[in-house]
């Protein structure tokens, strides 16, 4: 499921062209150890009070989103492998 998102790239989702399944969004939030509200940007009260640069992981995800799809796939596969290794 998450691999499907990586295969098609992130831009269609960010631009509103494609929609992500609710189940996939929930799985992505769990994998990233966050919640769906943070992923879709509906937690404005908490984030509005924050100052300073975006967290490094957020900056990295934005950079990954701008990479070619083949590079995004490679990164997604690497992350999947590392997460599986640490889940065991």
C-alpha positions in Angstrom: 0.0 0.0 0.0 2.7 2.5 1.0 4.8 1.2 -1.9 2.0 2.3 -4.2 2.3 5.8 -3.0 6.0 5.7 -3.5 5.7 4.3 -7.0 3.4 7.0 -8.2 5.3 9.8 -6.6 4.1 12.4 -4.1 3.3 15.3 -6.3 -0.1 14.2 -7.5 -1.2 13.8 -3.9 0.3 17.1 -2.8 -1.3 18.9 -5.7 -4.7 17.4 -5.1 -4.7 15.5 -8.5 -4.7 12.1 -6.8 -6.3 11.0 -3.6 -4.8 8.7 -1.0 -7.0 5.9 0.5 -7.9 6.5 4.1 -6.4 3.1 5.1 -3.1 4.1 3.4 -3.1 7.4 5.1 -3.5 5.8 8.5 -0.8 3.3 7.8 1.5 6.1 6.6 0.9 8.0 9.8 1.6 4.9 11.9 4.8 4.2 10.0 6.0 7.8 10.5 5.0 7.7 14.1 2.6 10.6 13.8 -1.1 11.1 13.3 -3.3 11.7 10.3 -4.1 15.3 11.5 -0.4 16.2 11.3 0.0 14.5 7.9 -2.9 16.4 6.3 -2.2 19.7 8.2 -5.4 20.1 10.2 -3.6 20.7 13.5 -3.3 24.4 13.1 -3.4 25.4 16.8 -0.4 23.4 17.8 1.7 24.2 14.7 0.7 27.9 14.6 2.5 28.5 17.9 5.8 26.9 16.7 8.7 29.0 15.7 11.8 28.3 13.9 12.6 26.0 11.0 10.6 22.8 10.1 11.9 19.6 11.8 14.7 18.0 9.8 12.5 14.9 8.9 9.9 17.2 7.5 12.5 19.0 5.4 13.8 15.7 4.2 10.3 14.4 3.2 9.7 17.6 1.2 13.0 17.1 -0.6 12.2 13.5 -1.3 8.9 14.6 -2.8 10.7 16.7 -5.3 12.9 13.8 -6.5 12.2 11.7 -9.6 9.9 8.8 -8.9 12.6 6.2 -9.3 14.6 7.9 -6.6 11.5 8.1 -4.4 11.0 4.3 -4.9 14.6 3.6 -3.8 14.2 5.7 -0.7 10.9 4.1 0.2 12.3 0.6 -0.2 15.3 1.5 2.0 12.9 3.0 4.7 10.7 -0.1 4.6 13.7 -2.4 5.1 15.0 -0.3 8.0 11.5 -0.1 9.7 11.0 -3.8 9.3 14.4 -4.5 10.8 13.6 -2.3 13.9 10.1 -3.7 14.3 11.5 -7.2 14.8 
